[in-house]
Every structure is written in C-alpha cells, then in structure tokens.
Amino acid sequence: MGFDMVVLSNRESFGKLISLIIIICHAIVESKIIEGELRTTENWAFLTRFCFLSELGVFEYDIEYPKEYRTQNILLYYDERNQWPAVYKTNKTCREKESVLFVPNGQVIYLNETTFRSGCFDSTDDTLNGWLHCHSRRTFQSRRERWWFIAISNCDSKKGLYLRYRITMINDEHNLWFKHFSADQLYILQIDICFLVLYVVLLLMSFVEMQALRARHLFHRTYALYLMSVILECMGLGFLCAYYAIYAQEGTPRIELKLIGKVLEALSTLLLLMMLIFIAKGYTVTR
C-alpha cells in the first residue's frame, strides 16, 4: 500500500512538472531576431525588449508599412523608473507615453522620408506600391548594462498601427559567445557546456562502477534508477547546448530543442527523487 502511494504521488508530481515546463518554455521566447506583422487599432504597442551591454549593443530594424499609416515611430524606453515602468500597463494616453522620451537622445525614431537617419524611402517592391521601407541601425551607449523596451506609436492615427518588421538586437557582434544573447543571458552556453562535460565524465565513471557491481552480483535497481537519471541529464544538457549554440549563430530560437532538453532534465530529477524515496522507504540493496 505504501509503495502504491509513492508511485501515485510521483505520477502526480510528474504531470505537474511537465505542465510547468511546457508553460515556461512557451511563455519565455528568447528570440533576439524578431520578425512579423503588427496590426492593431491602438496607437501605441509594445514589441520586444533586450538587455544591451554598455557601448556594445546594436539595434537594427527593417520595417515596411503603407504610407496611409504614416508617420509611425519606434520608441526606445530604458529601465529607469521614469521611463518604461512609468508607461507600461498604465492608463496614460499615447502622447503621455511619448512625453517621457528624450528625442535628442535618439529615443524616438520617426519612420518617414524626411527624418535624418531613419533610413526610410519608397518601397521598390512592385507588390508594395505606396509603401515605405525603413532600414537602419543604432548603437546603444550607456554607463552600464541596461534593459531597453521597444514600442511602436502613431498618436495621430485614426486607423491604429500596421507594419511588417524584422528587428535584430546584438551584443558585441564580433563575439559569437555574446552576439545574440541579452546581457542577462551571457555565459549560459559556456556553463551548459561545462556541465555537459562534467556529466559525461560522471556517466563514464558510473558505467565503470556498474560493471564492477555486476561482477560482484551487487547491481541493484536503485543504481539503475541513478544511472538512468544521469543519462537523461546528459541528454537534456546536450539538447540545451544545441539550442543555445544554434541561437548564438542565428539569433532565432529552436524552441523544440529547449523544450526537449527541459523535459529530459525534469525526468532526470524525477528519477533521482524516486530513487531517494525508495531508499528512504527501505527499498535498499540489502533487500
């Protein structure tokens, strides 16, 4: 009866754990090259955020939109109390949200042909007649690493906002380890690689010990659970390393790799906990 209760408890924990991982992996998409289409009846809309390194961050945009929606603006807020926290999820009007920005600092980019350095011109694509095409880049300079929040606005529009965009955010474009990673994500790949190497070494040592136990007829199911836990952890770290390696090169996430990696790591932890529970219940090598 006690054993059945342990198994049922572990099944419930497993289901909750998998559900939590799926929610987390779908909620946090770490893409630092984002592209898509924005269409809304609102005059102000949030696009994305990124933590830029001081004097190394590069923000590049490629935007197309119909001239009837001009002039749409790119708004660049940073993480000070009087900037992004003062406008996000508030009842302020579009004008009030723009008023906290300092235009001479380049925090507002007017997407029209007359604005210097906006990179806007009439689209040369025959299928986009009457559209503007804007392409340019900015370098972020600050005294420290800083979160920047990117929004789109057109406070004079009666139709809302409409544009197609591709935005690239880079930290140190000459360093592959830093390039597409937000400042809060630096060294994730290096740390995962180090742990993968350590777990591979542990796995090899565990196989050696398994052979020694079998030779002495002492190989037990609890050790099999431990061994499977280490194998799943190695596989999970392998998928996470692949995810971050591709992300470092391309800047776009392969979320399925991360999801598989997280699920495998969760299964590894679950098996290890099961082993500890069985040992605590007296299911040991002496039985």
PAVO-991312 format. One record per residue (C-alpha): residue in one letter; residue number from 0; x, y, z. Coordinates in Angstrom, 1 decimal, padded with zeros to 4 digits. Layout:
{rest: A nr: NUM east: X north: Y up: Z}
...
# end
This chain:
{rest: M nr: 0 east: 000.0 north: 000.0 up: 000.0}
{rest: G nr: 1 east: 002.8 north: 002.4 up: 000.9}
{rest: F nr: 2 east: 004.6 north: 001.6 up: -002.4}
{rest: D nr: 3 east: 001.4 north: 002.4 up: -004.4}
{rest: M nr: 4 east: 001.0 north: 005.7 up: -002.6}
{rest: V nr: 5 east: 004.6 north: 006.6 up: -003.5}
{rest: V nr: 6 east: 004.0 north: 005.7 up: -007.2}
{rest: L nr: 7 east: 000.8 north: 007.7 up: -007.4}
{rest: S nr: 8 east: 002.4 north: 010.7 up: -005.7}
{rest: N nr: 9 east: 005.3 north: 010.6 up: -008.2}
{rest: R nr: 10 east: 002.9 north: 010.4 up: -011.2}
{rest: E nr: 11 east: 001.0 north: 013.5 up: -010.0}
{rest: S nr: 12 east: 004.3 north: 015.3 up: -009.4}
{rest: F nr: 13 east: 005.5 north: 014.3 up: -012.9}
{rest: G nr: 14 east: 002.3 north: 015.6 up: -014.6}
{rest: K nr: 15 east: 002.6 north: 018.9 up: -012.8}
{rest: L nr: 16 east: 006.3 north: 019.2 up: -013.6}
{rest: I nr: 17 east: 005.8 north: 018.6 up: -017.3}
{rest: S nr: 18 east: 002.9 north: 021.1 up: -017.4}
{rest: L nr: 19 east: 005.0 north: 023.7 up: -015.7}
{rest: I nr: 20 east: 007.9 north: 023.2 up: -018.2}
{rest: I nr: 21 east: 005.6 north: 023.5 up: -021.2}
{rest: I nr: 22 east: 004.1 north: 026.7 up: -019.9}
{rest: I nr: 23 east: 007.6 north: 028.2 up: -019.1}
{rest: C nr: 24 east: 009.1 north: 027.2 up: -022.5}
{rest: H nr: 25 east: 006.2 north: 028.7 up: -024.4}
{rest: A nr: 26 east: 005.9 north: 031.9 up: -022.3}
{rest: I nr: 27 east: 009.6 north: 032.8 up: -022.5}
{rest: V nr: 28 east: 010.7 north: 033.0 up: -026.1}
{rest: E nr: 29 east: 014.2 north: 034.4 up: -026.2}
{rest: S nr: 30 east: 014.3 north: 035.4 up: -029.8}
{rest: K nr: 31 east: 016.7 north: 038.3 up: -030.4}
{rest: I nr: 32 east: 015.9 north: 038.4 up: -034.1}
{rest: I nr: 33 east: 012.2 north: 039.0 up: -034.2}
{rest: E nr: 34 east: 010.0 north: 039.4 up: -037.3}
{rest: G nr: 35 east: 006.3 north: 039.5 up: -038.0}
{rest: E nr: 36 east: 003.4 north: 041.8 up: -038.7}
{rest: L nr: 37 east: 001.9 north: 044.3 up: -036.2}
{rest: R nr: 38 east: -001.8 north: 045.2 up: -036.8}
{rest: T nr: 39 east: -003.8 north: 046.9 up: -034.1}
{rest: T nr: 40 east: -006.4 north: 049.5 up: -033.6}
{rest: E nr: 41 east: -004.4 north: 051.0 up: -030.7}
{rest: N nr: 42 east: -002.0 north: 054.0 up: -031.3}
{rest: W nr: 43 east: 000.8 north: 052.5 up: -029.1}
{rest: A nr: 44 east: 002.0 north: 048.9 up: -029.0}
{rest: F nr: 45 east: 004.9 north: 047.1 up: -027.3}
{rest: L nr: 46 east: 007.1 north: 044.9 up: -029.5}
{rest: T nr: 47 east: 010.1 north: 043.4 up: -027.5}
{rest: R nr: 48 east: 012.8 north: 044.0 up: -025.0}
{rest: F nr: 49 east: 016.5 north: 043.4 up: -024.8}
{rest: C nr: 50 east: 019.3 north: 043.9 up: -022.3}
{rest: F nr: 51 east: 022.2 north: 045.7 up: -024.1}
{rest: L nr: 52 east: 025.8 north: 045.9 up: -023.0}
{rest: S nr: 53 east: 027.2 north: 049.3 up: -022.5}
{rest: E nr: 54 east: 028.7 north: 050.7 up: -025.8}
{rest: L nr: 55 east: 028.4 north: 047.3 up: -027.5}
{rest: G nr: 56 east: 024.7 north: 047.0 up: -028.2}
{rest: V nr: 57 east: 023.4 north: 047.3 up: -031.7}
{rest: F nr: 58 east: 019.7 north: 047.6 up: -032.7}
{rest: E nr: 59 east: 018.8 north: 047.1 up: -036.4}
{rest: Y nr: 60 east: 015.4 north: 047.4 up: -037.9}
{rest: D nr: 61 east: 013.9 north: 046.6 up: -041.3}
{rest: I nr: 62 east: 010.3 north: 047.9 up: -041.4}
{rest: E nr: 63 east: 007.7 north: 048.3 up: -044.2}
{rest: Y nr: 64 east: 004.3 north: 049.9 up: -043.9}
{rest: P nr: 65 east: 001.6 north: 051.7 up: -046.1}
{rest: K nr: 66 east: 002.0 north: 055.4 up: -046.4}
{rest: E nr: 67 east: -001.5 north: 055.9 up: -045.3}
{rest: Y nr: 68 east: -000.4 north: 054.9 up: -041.8}
{rest: R nr: 69 east: 002.5 north: 057.3 up: -041.5}
{rest: T nr: 70 east: 004.2 north: 058.6 up: -039.5}
{rest: Q nr: 71 east: 004.7 north: 055.6 up: -037.3}
{rest: N nr: 72 east: 007.5 north: 055.8 up: -034.7}
{rest: I nr: 73 east: 009.9 north: 053.5 up: -033.0}
{rest: L nr: 74 east: 010.1 north: 054.3 up: -029.3}
{rest: L nr: 75 east: 013.1 north: 053.2 up: -027.2}
{rest: Y nr: 76 east: 012.5 north: 053.2 up: -023.4}
{rest: Y nr: 77 east: 015.1 north: 052.1 up: -020.9}
{rest: D nr: 78 east: 014.6 north: 050.7 up: -017.4}
{rest: E nr: 79 east: 014.7 north: 053.8 up: -015.2}
{rest: R nr: 80 east: 011.6 north: 054.4 up: -013.0}
{rest: N nr: 81 east: 010.5 north: 057.4 up: -015.1}
{rest: Q nr: 82 east: 010.8 north: 055.6 up: -018.4}
{rest: W nr: 83 east: 009.3 north: 052.1 up: -019.0}
{rest: P nr: 84 east: 007.8 north: 051.5 up: -015.6}
{rest: A nr: 85 east: 006.0 north: 054.8 up: -015.9}
{rest: V nr: 86 east: 004.2 north: 053.9 up: -019.1}
{rest: Y nr: 87 east: 003.7 north: 050.2 up: -019.3}
{rest: K nr: 88 east: 000.3 north: 048.9 up: -018.3}
{rest: T nr: 89 east: -000.9 north: 052.4 up: -017.3}
{rest: N nr: 90 east: -003.9 north: 054.4 up: -018.4}
{rest: K nr: 91 east: -001.7 north: 057.1 up: -019.9}
{rest: T nr: 92 east: -002.6 north: 058.4 up: -023.4}
{rest: C nr: 93 east: -000.3 north: 057.8 up: -026.4}
{rest: R nr: 94 east: 001.0 north: 061.4 up: -026.1}
{rest: E nr: 95 east: 001.8 north: 060.9 up: -022.4}
{rest: K nr: 96 east: 003.6 north: 057.7 up: -023.1}
{rest: E nr: 97 east: 005.8 north: 059.5 up: -025.7}
{rest: S nr: 98 east: 006.4 north: 062.5 up: -023.5}
{rest: V nr: 99 east: 008.8 north: 060.6 up: -021.2}
{rest: L nr: 100 east: 011.2 north: 060.1 up: -024.0}
{rest: F nr: 101 east: 014.1 north: 062.4 up: -024.8}
{rest: V nr: 102 east: 014.1 north: 063.0 up: -028.6}
{rest: P nr: 103 east: 017.7 north: 064.4 up: -028.8}
{rest: N nr: 104 east: 019.0 north: 061.1 up: -027.3}
{rest: G nr: 105 east: 017.5 north: 059.2 up: -030.2}
{rest: Q nr: 106 east: 014.8 north: 057.6 up: -028.2}
{rest: V nr: 107 east: 012.2 north: 058.4 up: -030.9}
{rest: I nr: 108 east: 012.8 north: 057.3 up: -034.5}
{rest: Y nr: 109 east: 010.3 north: 058.9 up: -036.9}
{rest: L nr: 110 east: 009.7 north: 056.4 up: -039.7}
{rest: N nr: 111 east: 009.3 north: 058.8 up: -042.7}
{rest: E nr: 112 east: 011.3 north: 060.0 up: -045.7}
{rest: T nr: 113 east: 012.2 north: 063.4 up: -044.2}
{rest: T nr: 114 east: 013.7 north: 062.3 up: -040.9}
{rest: F nr: 115 east: 017.5 north: 062.1 up: -040.9}
{rest: R nr: 116 east: 019.0 north: 058.6 up: -040.4}
{rest: S nr: 117 east: 015.6 north: 057.0 up: -040.3}
{rest: G nr: 118 east: 016.5 north: 055.0 up: -043.4}
{rest: C nr: 119 east: 013.1 north: 055.4 up: -045.0}
{rest: F nr: 120 east: 012.4 north: 055.5 up: -048.7}
{rest: D nr: 121 east: 009.6 north: 054.5 up: -051.1}
{rest: S nr: 122 east: 009.5 north: 050.7 up: -051.4}
{rest: T nr: 123 east: 011.0 north: 049.4 up: -054.7}
{rest: D nr: 124 east: 008.9 north: 046.2 up: -054.4}
{rest: D nr: 125 east: 006.2 north: 046.2 up: -057.1}
{rest: T nr: 126 east: 003.8 north: 044.4 up: -054.9}
{rest: L nr: 127 east: 004.2 north: 047.1 up: -052.2}
{rest: N nr: 128 east: 003.3 north: 050.2 up: -054.2}
{rest: G nr: 129 east: 002.5 north: 053.1 up: -051.9}
{rest: W nr: 130 east: 004.6 north: 051.6 up: -049.0}
{rest: L nr: 131 east: 007.6 north: 052.9 up: -047.1}
{rest: H nr: 132 east: 010.6 north: 050.8 up: -046.5}
{rest: C nr: 133 east: 012.8 north: 051.7 up: -043.5}
{rest: H nr: 134 east: 016.2 north: 050.2 up: -042.7}
{rest: S nr: 135 east: 018.8 north: 051.5 up: -040.3}
{rest: R nr: 136 east: 020.7 north: 050.6 up: -037.1}
{rest: R nr: 137 east: 021.5 north: 052.3 up: -033.8}
{rest: T nr: 138 east: 024.3 north: 051.7 up: -031.2}
{rest: F nr: 139 east: 023.3 north: 051.8 up: -027.6}
{rest: Q nr: 140 east: 025.8 north: 053.6 up: -025.3}
{rest: S nr: 141 east: 025.2 north: 053.7 up: -021.6}
{rest: R nr: 142 east: 027.2 north: 053.6 up: -018.3}
{rest: R nr: 143 east: 026.1 north: 050.0 up: -017.6}
{rest: E nr: 144 east: 024.1 north: 047.1 up: -019.0}
{rest: R nr: 145 east: 020.6 north: 048.3 up: -019.4}
{rest: W nr: 146 east: 017.2 north: 046.9 up: -020.4}
{rest: W nr: 147 east: 015.7 north: 048.6 up: -023.4}
{rest: F nr: 148 east: 012.0 north: 048.2 up: -024.3}
{rest: I nr: 149 east: 010.9 north: 048.8 up: -027.9}
{rest: A nr: 150 east: 007.4 north: 050.1 up: -028.8}
{rest: I nr: 151 east: 005.6 north: 051.5 up: -031.9}
{rest: S nr: 152 east: 003.4 north: 054.5 up: -031.9}
{rest: N nr: 153 east: 001.4 north: 056.9 up: -034.1}
{rest: C nr: 154 east: -000.7 north: 059.2 up: -031.8}
{rest: D nr: 155 east: -002.3 north: 060.9 up: -034.8}
{rest: S nr: 156 east: -003.6 north: 057.8 up: -036.5}
{rest: K nr: 157 east: -007.3 north: 057.1 up: -036.6}
{rest: K nr: 158 east: -006.7 north: 053.6 up: -038.0}
{rest: G nr: 159 east: -004.2 north: 052.3 up: -035.4}
{rest: L nr: 160 east: -000.9 north: 050.7 up: -036.3}
{rest: Y nr: 161 east: 000.1 north: 048.5 up: -039.2}
{rest: L nr: 162 east: 003.6 north: 047.4 up: -040.2}
{rest: R nr: 163 east: 005.8 north: 044.5 up: -041.1}
{rest: Y nr: 164 east: 009.1 north: 044.3 up: -039.2}
{rest: R nr: 165 east: 012.3 north: 042.5 up: -038.7}
{rest: I nr: 166 east: 014.3 north: 043.6 up: -035.7}
{rest: T nr: 167 east: 017.8 north: 042.4 up: -034.8}
{rest: M nr: 168 east: 019.3 north: 043.1 up: -031.4}
{rest: I nr: 169 east: 023.0 north: 042.3 up: -030.9}
{rest: N nr: 170 east: 025.5 north: 042.5 up: -028.1}
{rest: D nr: 171 east: 029.1 north: 042.6 up: -029.4}
{rest: E nr: 172 east: 028.6 north: 041.5 up: -033.0}
{rest: H nr: 173 east: 032.3 north: 040.3 up: -033.2}
{rest: N nr: 174 east: 032.0 north: 037.8 up: -030.4}
{rest: L nr: 175 east: 029.8 north: 034.7 up: -031.1}
{rest: W nr: 176 east: 029.5 north: 034.0 up: -027.4}
{rest: F nr: 177 east: 027.8 north: 037.3 up: -026.8}
{rest: K nr: 178 east: 026.3 north: 038.3 up: -030.1}
{rest: H nr: 179 east: 022.7 north: 037.4 up: -029.9}
{rest: F nr: 180 east: 022.5 north: 036.9 up: -026.1}
{rest: S nr: 181 east: 020.8 north: 039.6 up: -024.0}
{rest: A nr: 182 east: 023.2 north: 040.8 up: -021.2}
{rest: D nr: 183 east: 021.2 north: 038.8 up: -018.6}
{rest: Q nr: 184 east: 021.8 north: 035.6 up: -020.7}
{rest: L nr: 185 east: 025.5 north: 035.8 up: -021.1}
{rest: Y nr: 186 east: 027.6 north: 032.7 up: -020.3}
{rest: I nr: 187 east: 024.6 north: 030.4 up: -020.4}
{rest: L nr: 188 east: 026.1 north: 028.4 up: -023.3}
{rest: Q nr: 189 east: 029.5 north: 028.2 up: -021.7}
{rest: I nr: 190 east: 028.1 north: 027.0 up: -018.4}
{rest: D nr: 191 east: 025.9 north: 024.4 up: -020.1}
{rest: I nr: 192 east: 028.9 north: 023.0 up: -022.0}
{rest: C nr: 193 east: 030.9 north: 022.8 up: -018.8}
{rest: F nr: 194 east: 028.1 north: 020.9 up: -017.0}
{rest: L nr: 195 east: 027.7 north: 018.6 up: -020.0}
{rest: V nr: 196 east: 031.4 north: 017.7 up: -019.9}
{rest: L nr: 197 east: 031.2 north: 017.0 up: -016.2}
{rest: Y nr: 198 east: 028.1 north: 014.9 up: -016.5}
{rest: V nr: 199 east: 029.6 north: 012.9 up: -019.4}
{rest: V nr: 200 east: 032.6 north: 012.2 up: -017.2}
{rest: L nr: 201 east: 030.3 north: 011.2 up: -014.3}
{rest: L nr: 202 east: 028.4 north: 008.9 up: -016.7}
{rest: L nr: 203 east: 031.5 north: 007.1 up: -017.8}
{rest: M nr: 204 east: 032.6 north: 006.6 up: -014.2}
{rest: S nr: 205 east: 029.1 north: 005.3 up: -013.4}
{rest: F nr: 206 east: 029.3 north: 002.7 up: -016.2}
{rest: V nr: 207 east: 032.6 north: 001.6 up: -014.8}
{rest: E nr: 208 east: 031.1 north: 001.2 up: -011.4}
{rest: M nr: 209 east: 028.1 north: -000.6 up: -012.9}
{rest: Q nr: 210 east: 030.4 north: -003.2 up: -014.4}
{rest: A nr: 211 east: 032.1 north: -003.7 up: -011.0}
{rest: L nr: 212 east: 028.8 north: -004.1 up: -009.3}
{rest: R nr: 213 east: 027.6 north: -006.7 up: -011.8}
{rest: A nr: 214 east: 030.8 north: -008.6 up: -011.5}
{rest: R nr: 215 east: 030.1 north: -008.9 up: -007.8}
{rest: H nr: 216 east: 026.4 north: -009.6 up: -008.3}
{rest: L nr: 217 east: 025.5 north: -006.4 up: -006.3}
{rest: F nr: 218 east: 023.9 north: -004.4 up: -009.1}
{rest: H nr: 219 east: 020.6 north: -003.1 up: -007.8}
{rest: R nr: 220 east: 017.5 north: -001.4 up: -009.2}
{rest: T nr: 221 east: 018.2 north: 001.7 up: -007.2}
{rest: Y nr: 222 east: 021.6 north: 002.1 up: -009.0}
{rest: A nr: 223 east: 019.7 north: 001.5 up: -012.3}
{rest: L nr: 224 east: 017.5 north: 004.5 up: -011.5}
{rest: Y nr: 225 east: 020.5 north: 006.6 up: -010.7}
{rest: L nr: 226 east: 022.2 north: 005.6 up: -013.9}
{rest: M nr: 227 east: 019.1 north: 006.4 up: -016.0}
{rest: S nr: 228 east: 018.9 north: 009.8 up: -014.2}
{rest: V nr: 229 east: 022.5 north: 010.6 up: -015.2}
{rest: I nr: 230 east: 021.8 north: 009.5 up: -018.8}
{rest: L nr: 231 east: 018.7 north: 011.7 up: -019.1}
{rest: E nr: 232 east: 020.6 north: 014.7 up: -017.6}
{rest: C nr: 233 east: 023.3 north: 014.3 up: -020.2}
{rest: M nr: 234 east: 020.8 north: 014.1 up: -023.0}
{rest: G nr: 235 east: 018.9 north: 017.1 up: -021.6}
{rest: L nr: 236 east: 022.1 north: 019.2 up: -021.4}
{rest: G nr: 237 east: 023.0 north: 018.1 up: -024.9}
{rest: F nr: 238 east: 019.7 north: 019.4 up: -026.3}
{rest: L nr: 239 east: 020.1 north: 022.7 up: -024.4}
{rest: C nr: 240 east: 023.7 north: 023.1 up: -025.7}
{rest: A nr: 241 east: 022.4 north: 022.5 up: -029.2}
{rest: Y nr: 242 east: 019.6 north: 025.0 up: -028.6}
{rest: Y nr: 243 east: 021.9 north: 027.8 up: -027.4}
{rest: A nr: 244 east: 024.6 north: 027.0 up: -030.0}
{rest: I nr: 245 east: 022.1 north: 027.5 up: -032.8}
{rest: Y nr: 246 east: 020.8 north: 030.5 up: -031.1}
{rest: A nr: 247 east: 024.3 north: 032.0 up: -030.8}
{rest: Q nr: 248 east: 024.8 north: 031.6 up: -034.6}
{rest: E nr: 249 east: 021.4 north: 032.5 up: -036.0}
{rest: G nr: 250 east: 019.7 north: 034.6 up: -033.3}
{rest: T nr: 251 east: 016.4 north: 032.7 up: -033.7}
{rest: P nr: 252 east: 015.3 north: 030.1 up: -031.2}
{rest: R nr: 253 east: 014.6 north: 026.4 up: -031.9}
{rest: I nr: 254 east: 012.1 north: 026.2 up: -029.1}
{rest: E nr: 255 east: 011.5 north: 022.5 up: -029.6}
{rest: L nr: 256 east: 015.1 north: 021.7 up: -028.7}
{rest: K nr: 257 east: 014.8 north: 023.7 up: -025.5}
{rest: L nr: 258 east: 011.5 north: 022.0 up: -024.6}
{rest: I nr: 259 east: 013.0 north: 018.5 up: -025.1}
{rest: G nr: 260 east: 016.0 north: 019.5 up: -023.0}
{rest: K nr: 261 east: 013.9 north: 020.8 up: -020.2}
{rest: V nr: 262 east: 011.6 north: 017.7 up: -020.2}
{rest: L nr: 263 east: 014.6 north: 015.3 up: -020.1}
{rest: E nr: 264 east: 016.2 north: 017.3 up: -017.2}
{rest: A nr: 265 east: 012.8 north: 017.1 up: -015.4}
{rest: L nr: 266 east: 012.6 north: 013.3 up: -016.0}
{rest: S nr: 267 east: 016.2 north: 013.0 up: -014.7}
{rest: T nr: 268 east: 015.3 north: 014.9 up: -011.5}
{rest: L nr: 269 east: 012.2 north: 012.8 up: -011.1}
{rest: L nr: 270 east: 014.1 north: 009.5 up: -011.3}
{rest: L nr: 271 east: 016.6 north: 010.7 up: -008.8}
{rest: L nr: 272 east: 013.9 north: 011.7 up: -006.4}
{rest: M nr: 273 east: 012.2 north: 008.3 up: -006.9}
{rest: M nr: 274 east: 015.5 north: 006.6 up: -006.0}
{rest: L nr: 275 east: 015.9 north: 008.6 up: -002.9}
{rest: I nr: 276 east: 012.3 north: 008.0 up: -001.8}
{rest: F nr: 277 east: 012.7 north: 004.2 up: -002.4}
{rest: I nr: 278 east: 015.9 north: 004.2 up: -000.3}
{rest: A nr: 279 east: 014.2 north: 006.2 up: 002.4}
{rest: K nr: 280 east: 011.3 north: 003.7 up: 002.4}
{rest: G nr: 281 east: 013.7 north: 000.8 up: 003.0}
{rest: Y nr: 282 east: 014.0 north: -000.4 up: -000.7}
{rest: T nr: 283 east: 017.8 north: -000.7 up: -000.4}
{rest: V nr: 284 east: 020.5 north: -003.0 up: -001.7}
{rest: T nr: 285 east: 020.2 north: -005.2 up: 001.3}
{rest: R nr: 286 east: 016.7 north: -006.4 up: 000.3}
# end
